[in-house]
Amino acid sequence: YVRAIVQEPDSGFASSGLWLTLTTMGSLLAFVVVAFRAGLPLPPPILAALLVLALAMVPLGIVQDNLGEEAVVDDSIRLGDPSMNAASGIITSPSEVMGDADLMLVSVLMPGSVNGADHLKEFEVAMAGYNGDVAVLTVIIGEEALITDAISYVERYNVTWPVLLDATGAFAASLPTGEADAVLVIDRTGRVSSSASPVQAYTELGDAMSASQRGGTQSAFAYL
């Protein structure tokens, strides 16, 4: 027979709701005791207001991750990883392009976009100031995009990294910026650490790359 083993979710080593409630109530009690010993008058309305504020913190603690609990990554902030045709004639995916790199810069372009040159320039300057292994990828998106658009982009700017065609729209559907020109920073787990549309200056891009290496993010788009 086949035995299915279901791994229990990581619940951490301490309940955030319990400890936040205890510390909140403990802080309130300590405040009242100190005020009483100091001879400070605390009228009943003030005490009631403080108790209401303390109780209002309880729901906040309940929705927090427990201490030591592994954070659950929402699939909506992960970059799509479909196999796509490259201008070079091969079929590959973003994860294959990234490989073992620390992070990946992704240039997303509509056919014939004028932002292609800016992406190249900002990428080159940002990578020059980054101490780490960086993968780079360009993806041509859009309903009317053709493989000839990818080939033309490579030939026009002499691009040395993979340029892929999102023929099915699966890749564009995963983007936090929608179907538009964009610059993305992808961390080693495949998450969108930073996103900007239609371009991003190399200074901001460099900051986003450093934050991605530390495990942080520079963009609210990453949590949509």
N, C-alpha and C positions, 0 to 999 in steps of 0.2 A: 504494500500500500504506500501511498505518498503522504507524507506528514508535512503539513504546512506549518511553518514557524513564523509567527507574527511578532515582530519586535515591538516591545512596548515603547511608547514615546518617552523621550527624556523629560522628566518632570522636575529636574533640578534637585538641589539638596535642601531648599528652604522655600516655604510659601511666601511669595511677595505680599499677598493680601494679609496674611497673618502678621508678618513682621512690620508692615507699614501701619497696620491698625495698632499694634502694641506700642510702637515707637511714637505714634501720634498721640495716643491717649497718655502714654507715659510723659511725654513732653508737656501736655496740658496739665497733668497732675503736678508735675514738678514746678510749673509756672505758678499754679495756685498756691502750693506750699511755700514757695519762696516769697510770693506776695504777702501771704498771711504772716510769715515770720518777720517780714520787713514792715508790717503794719500798714500796708497799702490797702485801702478799701476796694473791694470788688463787689459791686452791686449785683444782685441776681440777674438783671438783664444782660450785664456784661458776661457773666459766667455762662448764661444760656447761649449767647452769641458765639462764644468761644467753643462751646460744646457742639453747636451746629456746624461750625467751620471744621472741627476735628472729624465729625461724622461724615462730612462731605468728602473727606480724603479716602474713606473706605472703598467706594466704588473704583477710584483710581487705582488703588492697590490691587484690586481683584483682577483688573484687565492687564496688569503688567506681567511680563514673563517672570517665572520663578527664578530665584538665585541659582546660577549654575545651569540653567536650562539652555539648550541649544536653540538659537533663534531660528524660526521658520522662515525660509526665504520664499516669498510669493513668486510664483512662476511668471507673473506679469512683468517682473523687472529683469527677467532673464532674456538674453538675446536669442532670437530664433536661430536654429542651426540646420536649415535645410541644405541639401546638396544642390549646388548651382553650377552652371556652365561658366567657365572662365574664358577670358579673351585668348588665353594661350591654347585653348582647345581641351583642357582637362576638366574633370568634374570634381569639385571639392566643396568643403563646408567651412564656415567660420571657425569651428573648433579645430579642424585640421590645419587651418592657416595659423591659428594661435599656437598650437603645439604646447611646448613647455615654457613659453614666454611669460614674463611677469605680468604683462598686460597687453592689450591690443587697441590700437587706434583704428577706428572705422570711419571712412568717408562715405557718406550716403549721397548720391547725386541723381537728379532727374536727367533724362536724355538732353544733351546739349546745354547743360547748366553752365552758367558763367562763374559759378563758385568753385569749379574744379581746380583752377589755378591757385586760388586762395587756400584751399585745403592743403594742396601740396606744399606751398610755402610755409604755412603755419606748422604743419607736421614736421618738416625738416628742421625748423628752428627749435621747436619744442623737444624733439628727440636729441638734438645736439646738446641740450642742457640737462638731459636725464641720464642718470647712472643706473642702467638696468637693461634687461633684454625686452625689447618691444617688437611686437608683430604689427604689421600694417595691412589693412584691407580696404579696398574700395568696392562698393556695391552700387550698380546702376539699377534703379527701381522705376516703377511707373508702368501703367497698362500698355503704353505704346513703346516701351523700351525693347530694343533688339540687341542681339549679340554684336551687331555692327557698331552700336553705340559704345560698347565696352572696348572693342578693338580700336575704334577711332580715338578714344580717350587715351589708351596706351600709346598709340603712335604719335599723337599730338604732343603729349607731355613727357614721353619717354619714361613711363612709369615702370618701376622695377618690381613692385609688389603685386600680388594677385588682384585682378579686377574682375568681379563676378557679375552675372546678370540674374536678377531676381525675376525670372520669367513667370512664376506662379503667384507672386505677391505674398508668399508665406513669410518671407523675411521682413518685408515692409510692414506686415500686420503686427509684428512683434515690437516695432519701434515705439518708444515713448513720444517721439516727435511727429509721428504720423507719416504720411506719404509726402515727404518734403526733403530738401537738402538738409543735411545734418552732420554733426561731428559727434562721435561717441567714444567714450573711454570704457573699455571692458576689462574687469578684473579677472584674475586667474580662475575664478569660479564660474565665469560666464555671465556675471551680472553686469548690467549697465550702471557703471559707477558715476558717469557724468554724461550729460547730453546737452547739446546746444544746436540751435537752428537759426539761420542757415549756415553760419560759420562761427568760428571761435578763435580769438586772438591767441597767439602762442604763449603769452604770459598766463592767461587763464587756463589754457590747455596744460601748461607745465604744472600749475598748481593742482589741477584735476588728476594728473598722472601721479604726482607725489601722494595725494590723498588716497588714490586707488591702491597704491603700494602699501599704505599704512592700514588699508581696510576701510577707509572712510569714503565720503562722497561729497561732491561739490554742487550737486544739482537736486532740486526737489523733484524733477521729472523721474528720477530713479525710483521713487516710492509711489508713483501713481499706479 
